[in-house]
Amino acid sequence: MTTIRWGILGCGDVCEVKSGPGLQKAEGSELVAVMRRDAERAEDFARRHNVPTWTSDADSLIGNTDVDAVYIATPPSTHLELTRKVAAAGKPVYVEKPMAPDGTQAQQMHDVCTEAGVPLFVAYYRRRLPIFLQVERWLKEGAIGDVRFVSIRLFGGPSQADLSGAGVGWRVQADVAGKGGYFHDLGCHQLDVLDYLLGPIHDMSGQSVNQAGLYDCDDAVTAAWGHSSGVVGSGLWVFTAFKDSRTEQIEIVGSEGRIFCSAFDLAAPLRLERPAGTIKDVTIAPPDHVQQPLIQSVVDELLGRGQCPSTGESALRTARVMDRVLGTG
């Protein structure tokens, strides 16, 4: 096999730019079929993206003999059921993050793929973005000495589109997104990339509450943890602060300096600060399709010429960490 032929379950907004074109443009990859429950929208996506086959039936896409591997891009509450079906068909799974609404379902996804003998990959694409590879290089080079601690801050006002029902919506529905809501959707990216950069997280503790009562998910989260490397960490996520309070930053502090980066403003410069006021800002343009570098690593692994750094096993660690913070694990 020289080409992986992909099918997408749930060709919604995330597939328009972030991932769909990446499946088409990665070397050795081809997007051959898409599915969405709304047949008219599935057909529209296929027409605009030059995908030869579309359907409104998930089972039809999964059983399509022209599809070698399946990308699950539906809301988290559907991931387990669809993963079971794809694994039963003997096809590799690439699933959107968060892996599942909770660690129990994430574990079941991992287990069904293991039992079926099919690989499971999760779309924690920051593990292959150029800005985080630069952070990784700085850490390996000892640019900030021995790493001592890391902190995360993410807060701002709620999405009015979500609250009105005009937006993504599922992110503020606990039965779909998980108890953490936006924390599940956004905090997972930050915690997962720290798992990659600093080693697996353990000894996690935290507190989550619903302060504002605007929706049925927790809207304020605090956490403290340790990494296997000995680094300690802390985090604060608040999603119902005042409108103009938007702040998002990861700070990694070492014995000889510190690094500032953003998990979501991918065009923002990285900052390396060292003693005596030495500051180095580095701007690295994100790829046109942010999932394409990770998709390339998935394709390379499936074709036997590389390895993907974001697997069901690594994503399961992040799911369990979030469970401990939210008190659901």
Residue pairs with C-beta under 8 A, 6 or more apart in sequence:
1 68
1 303
2 28
2 303
3 28
3 29
3 30
4 28
4 29
4 30
4 68
4 69
4 299
4 302
4 303
5 30
5 31
5 32
5 66
5 67
5 68
5 69
6 23
6 29
6 30
6 31
6 32
6 33
6 67
6 68
6 69
6 70
6 71
7 31
7 32
7 33
7 34
7 35
7 61
7 62
7 64
7 67
7 69
7 70
7 71
8 15
8 20
8 23
8 31
8 33
8 34
8 35
8 61
8 70
8 71
8 73
9 35
9 58
9 61
9 62
9 70
9 71
9 72
9 73
9 74
9 82
10 35
10 36
10 72
10 73
10 74
10 75
10 78
10 96
11 20
11 34
11 35
11 36
11 41
11 42
11 45
11 46
11 73
12 36
12 73
12 74
13 168
14 73
14 96
15 34
15 45
15 73
16 45
17 288
17 289
18 289
18 290
18 291
19 71
19 73
19 123
19 289
19 291
19 295
20 31
20 34
20 45
20 49
20 289
21 49
21 288
21 289
21 292
22 289
22 290
22 291
22 292
22 295
22 296
23 29
23 30
23 31
23 71
23 295
24 30
24 31
24 49
25 289
25 292
26 292
26 295
26 296
26 299
27 296
27 299
28 299
28 300
28 303
29 295
29 296
29 299
31 49
31 51
32 51
32 52
32 53
32 64
32 66
32 67
33 51
33 52
33 53
33 54
33 55
33 61
33 64
33 66
33 67
34 42
34 45
34 46
34 49
34 51
34 53
34 54
34 55
34 61
35 42
35 54
35 55
35 56
35 57
35 58
35 60
35 61
36 42
36 45
36 54
36 56
37 56
38 56
39 54
39 55
39 56
42 54
42 55
42 56
43 54
45 51
45 54
46 52
46 53
46 54
53 64
53 66
55 61
58 82
58 85
59 85
61 67
61 70
62 70
62 85
62 86
62 89
62 91
63 89
67 91
68 91
68 92
68 302
69 91
69 92
69 93
69 94
69 302
70 82
70 86
70 91
70 92
70 93
70 94
71 94
71 95
71 96
72 78
72 79
72 82
72 83
72 86
72 93
72 94
72 95
72 96
73 96
74 82
74 96
75 170
75 176
75 177
76 96
76 98
76 99
76 100
76 101
76 170
76 176
76 177
76 178
76 184
77 101
77 170
77 175
77 176
77 177
79 95
79 96
79 99
79 100
79 105
79 109
80 100
80 105
80 108
80 109
82 95
83 93
83 95
83 109
83 112
83 113
83 120
84 112
86 92
86 93
86 118
87 93
87 112
87 113
87 115
87 116
87 118
87 120
88 112
88 116
90 116
90 117
90 118
91 118
92 118
92 119
92 120
92 121
92 298
92 302
93 109
93 113
93 118
93 119
93 120
93 121
94 121
94 122
94 123
94 295
94 298
95 109
95 120
95 121
95 122
95 123
96 122
96 123
97 122
97 123
97 124
97 188
97 189
97 192
97 315
98 177
98 178
98 184
98 185
98 188
98 318
98 319
98 322
99 106
99 109
99 122
99 312
99 315
99 316
99 318
99 319
100 106
100 108
100 109
100 178
100 319
101 175
101 176
101 177
101 178
101 179
101 184
102 178
102 179
102 319
102 323
102 328
102 329
103 316
103 319
103 320
103 322
103 323
103 328
103 329
104 329
106 312
106 315
106 316
106 319
106 320
107 316
107 319
109 120
109 312
110 120
110 312
110 313
110 316
113 119
113 120
113 312
114 312
119 301
119 302
119 311
119 312
120 311
120 312
121 298
121 301
121 308
121 310
121 311
121 312
122 310
122 311
122 312
122 314
122 315
123 291
123 294
123 310
124 188
124 189
124 192
124 193
124 196
124 294
124 310
124 314
124 315
124 318
125 290
125 291
125 293
125 294
125 295
125 310
126 132
126 189
126 192
126 193
126 196
126 263
127 192
127 193
127 196
127 294
127 309
127 310
128 293
128 294
128 296
128 297
128 309
128 310
129 266
129 286
129 287
129 290
129 293
130 284
130 286
130 287
130 293
131 261
131 266
131 270
131 284
131 286
132 193
132 196
132 197
132 261
134 270
134 282
134 284
135 197
135 252
135 259
135 261
135 270
136 196
136 197
138 144
138 259
138 272
139 147
139 197
139 198
139 252
139 259
142 256
143 256
143 257
143 259
143 272
143 274
144 252
144 253
144 254
144 255
144 256
144 257
144 258
144 259
144 272
144 274
145 254
145 255
145 256
145 257
146 254
146 255
146 256
147 198
147 229
147 231
147 252
147 253
147 254
148 231
148 232
148 253
148 254
148 255
149 231
149 232
149 233
149 234
149 252
149 253
150 194
150 198
150 227
150 231
150 232
150 233
150 234
150 250
150 251
150 252
150 253
151 233
151 234
151 235
151 250
151 251
151 253
152 187
152 190
152 191
152 194
152 233
152 234
152 235
152 236
152 237
152 249
152 250
153 235
153 236
153 247
153 248
153 249
154 186
154 187
154 190
154 235
154 236
154 237
154 238
154 247
154 248
154 249
155 236
155 237
155 238
155 239
155 241
155 245
155 246
155 247
156 238
156 239
156 241
156 243
156 245
156 246
156 247
156 248
157 239
157 240
157 241
157 242
157 243
157 244
157 245
157 246
158 172
158 212
158 214
158 215
158 219
158 239
158 240
159 167
159 168
159 171
159 172
160 167
161 167
161 168
162 168
162 169
162 171
162 172
162 215
163 172
163 214
163 215
170 176
170 177
171 177
171 181
171 182
171 184
171 185
171 217
172 181
172 182
172 214
172 215
172 216
172 217
173 181
173 215
173 216
173 217
174 181
174 216
174 217
177 184
177 185
177 217
178 184
178 217
178 322
178 326
178 328
179 208
179 217
179 218
179 326
179 328
180 187
180 208
180 217
180 218
180 221
180 322
180 325
180 326
181 215
181 217
181 218
181 219
181 239
182 217
182 219
182 237
182 239
183 208
183 217
183 218
183 221
183 237
183 239
183 322
183 325
183 326
184 217
184 322
186 237
186 263
186 264
187 221
187 235
187 237
187 322
188 318
188 319
188 322
189 263
189 264
190 235
190 250
190 263
191 201
191 235
191 318
191 321
191 322
192 310
192 314
192 315
192 318
193 250
193 263
194 201
194 227
194 233
194 250
195 201
195 314
195 317
195 318
195 321
196 309
196 314
197 252
198 227
198 229
198 231
198 233
198 252
199 227
199 228
199 229
199 231
200 227
200 228
200 317
201 225
201 226
201 227
201 228
201 233
201 317
201 321
202 225
202 226
202 227
202 228
203 225
203 226
204 223
204 224
204 225
204 321
204 324
204 325
205 223
205 224
205 225
205 324
205 325
206 221
206 222
206 223
206 224
206 235
206 324
206 325
206 326
207 221
207 222
207 223
207 325
208 218
208 220
208 221
208 222
208 325
208 326
208 327
209 218
209 219
209 220
210 216
210 217
210 218
210 219
210 220
211 219
211 220
211 238
211 240
212 219
212 240
214 240
218 326
219 238
219 239
219 240
220 237
220 238
220 239
220 240
221 235
221 236
221 237
221 238
221 325
221 326
222 234
222 235
222 236
222 237
223 233
223 234
223 235
223 325
224 232
224 233
224 234
224 235
225 232
225 233
225 234
225 235
225 321
226 232
226 233
227 233
248 262
248 263
248 264
248 265
249 260
249 261
249 262
250 260
250 261
250 262
250 263
251 258
251 259
251 260
252 258
252 259
252 261
256 274
256 275
257 272
257 273
257 274
257 275
257 278
258 272
258 273
259 270
259 271
259 272
259 273
260 270
260 271
260 273
261 268
261 270
261 271
262 268
266 286
266 290
267 283
267 285
267 286
268 283
269 281
269 282
269 283
270 281
270 282
270 283
270 284
271 279
271 280
271 281
271 282
272 279
272 280
272 281
272 282
273 279
273 280
274 280
287 293
294 308
294 309
294 310
297 306
297 307
297 308
297 309
297 310
298 308
300 306
300 307
300 308
301 307
301 308
320 329
323 329
